[in-house]
């Protein structure tokens, strides 16, 4: 909160009140204009992809002349089949286990509400497809292909590796199988702070450079 206290002459106070009222009206009009710019057609299509809708007709005076029955874009049985098939958001690299039904070809453009025309997308990527000009299409083999707004394809991302139910014991078992004995001092380096032996480092790290070891030994060591 901002609290302003003051004592002004009546005419000065009247000018101040008018200025505050004008500023308030200007801010209100700006907020209304911004709000209007934020509910574009693509936002409406995204919200209508998987929503309940009631079709209403109005006359020229704004009075309701007809109200249609409520229809669900994606019926519950079809939603369960969609969730069972996709298992999560289909956007490359996402795979969130929950999402919204997306019409690949929007029903407003004649796209049917069928399993082959639906894909599960999380809210973030559903917005990206509708409002950020990302593209998705289903291939002949049933796979989905996503494209960036400039038309470049988005590569498929392999699913993450499954995490075992007991990751600690699973890691210990993998270490035992490889003969690794990890303890508190395993990660401690054995370096005692002496200068780098360039010849030895090259010999160990790059055995193919062995013919040049003598030449390297004659060069001054500059590593600290």
Secondary structure as the mmCIF struct_conf table of DSSP 4:
data_model
#
loop_
_struct_conf.conf_type_id
_struct_conf.id
_struct_conf.beg_label_comp_id
_struct_conf.beg_label_asym_id
_struct_conf.beg_label_seq_id
_struct_conf.end_label_comp_id
_struct_conf.end_label_asym_id
_struct_conf.end_label_seq_id
HELX_RH_AL_P HELX_RH_AL_P1 UNK A 10 UNK A 37
TURN_TY1_P TURN_TY1_P1 UNK A 38 UNK A 38
BEND BEND1 UNK A 39 UNK A 39
HELX_RH_AL_P HELX_RH_AL_P2 UNK A 41 UNK A 49
TURN_TY1_P TURN_TY1_P2 UNK A 50 UNK A 50
STRN STRN1 UNK A 52 UNK A 53
STRN STRN2 UNK A 56 UNK A 58
TURN_TY1_P TURN_TY1_P3 UNK A 60 UNK A 61
BEND BEND2 UNK A 62 UNK A 62
STRN STRN3 UNK A 64 UNK A 67
HELX_LH_PP_P HELX_LH_PP_P1 UNK A 68 UNK A 70
STRN STRN4 UNK A 71 UNK A 72
BEND BEND3 UNK A 73 UNK A 74
HELX_RH_AL_P HELX_RH_AL_P3 UNK A 76 UNK A 86
BEND BEND4 UNK A 88 UNK A 88
BEND BEND5 UNK A 91 UNK A 91
TURN_TY1_P TURN_TY1_P4 UNK A 92 UNK A 94
BEND BEND6 UNK A 97 UNK A 97
STRN STRN5 UNK A 100 UNK A 103
BEND BEND7 UNK A 104 UNK A 105
HELX_RH_3T_P HELX_RH_3T_P1 UNK A 107 UNK A 109
TURN_TY1_P TURN_TY1_P5 UNK A 110 UNK A 110
BEND BEND8 UNK A 114 UNK A 114
HELX_RH_3T_P HELX_RH_3T_P2 UNK A 115 UNK A 117
STRN STRN6 UNK A 118 UNK A 121
HELX_RH_AL_P HELX_RH_AL_P4 UNK A 123 UNK A 131
BEND BEND9 UNK A 132 UNK A 132
STRN STRN7 UNK A 135 UNK A 138
TURN_TY1_P TURN_TY1_P6 UNK A 140 UNK A 141
BEND BEND10 UNK A 142 UNK A 142
STRN STRN8 UNK A 144 UNK A 147
TURN_TY1_P TURN_TY1_P7 UNK A 149 UNK A 150
BEND BEND11 UNK A 151 UNK A 151
HELX_LH_PP_P HELX_LH_PP_P2 UNK A 152 UNK A 152
STRN STRN9 UNK A 153 UNK A 153
HELX_LH_PP_P HELX_LH_PP_P3 UNK A 154 UNK A 156
HELX_LH_PP_P HELX_LH_PP_P4 UNK A 158 UNK A 164
TURN_TY1_P TURN_TY1_P8 UNK A 165 UNK A 166
HELX_RH_AL_P HELX_RH_AL_P5 UNK A 167 UNK A 177
TURN_TY1_P TURN_TY1_P9 UNK A 178 UNK A 179
TURN_TY1_P TURN_TY1_P10 UNK A 184 UNK A 187
BEND BEND12 UNK A 193 UNK A 193
HELX_LH_PP_P HELX_LH_PP_P5 UNK A 194 UNK A 196
HELX_RH_AL_P HELX_RH_AL_P6 UNK A 198 UNK A 205
HELX_RH_3T_P HELX_RH_3T_P3 UNK A 207 UNK A 212
HELX_RH_AL_P HELX_RH_AL_P7 UNK A 213 UNK A 217
TURN_TY1_P TURN_TY1_P11 UNK A 218 UNK A 218
BEND BEND13 UNK A 219 UNK A 219
HELX_LH_PP_P HELX_LH_PP_P6 UNK A 220 UNK A 221
#
